[in-house]
Each structure stands twice: as C-alpha cells, then as structure tokens.
Amino acid sequence: MKPYPSSSWTRLIGVPVEIRRNCTLVRAGVVDDAMPNPAALWLAADAAGHRELFTAAEGYQVWIQPRMRAALRVSPPASPATPQ
C-alpha cells in the first residue's frame, strides 16, 4: 500500500512517518510531539539526525503508511485477580 498525507498531526505521536516538502522526502522518523491544526511537529532524535521541528507553514507534509486492520486491534485488558 502507498503512503498518504495526514492532516491530523496530533494523532501521530509515536507513529513512524515521512516528512515531505514539494513531493520530496525530507526525513523519516517517529513523531515525538505535535501541535494541532496541523501547525508543527517534532521528529524524535535517531541515527538519522537530531530532534527536528517541521511546520505546515513552511510547506512540510506528514505522510503515513496505511496499516492493516489486524495490526490495529487491541486485546482487552486483563481482569485483575480477585483475592480469596
């Protein structure tokens, strides 16, 4: 599946993304923090570079990979053990 742009940056904290500008890949990484609307987001520091800020006002777009539905399923929380 092909990546697509996301306009909901605050929902991407902790998600691997691609940062693009003028259809060109600038950097890929994991979102460390984000502001709403989209306004700005920070990619976490990694082997590719330091923590970096990208803003929508400067023309940056955030692209994400679609995930399979099965990967998004969350198992129910375990019920606490009851003392006897």
SULNORPE-V278706 format. One record per backbone hydrogen bond with DSSP energy under -0.5 kcal/mol. CO is the residue of the C=O (numbers start at 0). NH is the residue of the N-H. E is the energy in kcal/mol with one decimal. If there is no record, write none. Layout:
BEGIN
co=CO nh=NH e=E
co=CO nh=NH e=E
END
This chain:
BEGIN
co=3 nh=63 e=-2.8
co=5 nh=61 e=-0.6
co=6 nh=8 e=-0.8
co=7 nh=10 e=-1.1
co=8 nh=11 e=-1.8
co=9 nh=12 e=-0.8
co=11 nh=14 e=-2.6
co=14 nh=30 e=-2.0
co=16 nh=28 e=-2.2
co=17 nh=19 e=-0.5
co=17 nh=62 e=-3.1
co=18 nh=25 e=-3.5
co=18 nh=26 e=-1.3
co=19 nh=60 e=-3.1
co=20 nh=23 e=-1.4
co=23 nh=20 e=-2.2
co=26 nh=18 e=-3.5
co=28 nh=16 e=-3.4
co=29 nh=43 e=-3.0
co=30 nh=13 e=-2.8
co=32 nh=41 e=-3.0
co=34 nh=38 e=-0.9
co=38 nh=55 e=-1.8
co=38 nh=56 e=-0.6
co=39 nh=34 e=-3.2
co=40 nh=53 e=-2.7
co=41 nh=31 e=-3.3
co=41 nh=32 e=-1.2
co=42 nh=51 e=-1.7
co=45 nh=48 e=-1.1
co=48 nh=45 e=-2.8
co=51 nh=42 e=-2.6
co=53 nh=40 e=-2.4
co=54 nh=57 e=-0.6
co=54 nh=59 e=-1.6
co=55 nh=58 e=-2.0
co=58 nh=21 e=-0.5
co=60 nh=19 e=-2.7
co=60 nh=62 e=-0.5
co=61 nh=5 e=-3.1
co=62 nh=17 e=-2.6
co=63 nh=3 e=-2.4
co=67 nh=70 e=-0.8
co=67 nh=71 e=-0.8
co=68 nh=71 e=-1.1
co=68 nh=72 e=-0.7
co=69 nh=72 e=-0.8
END
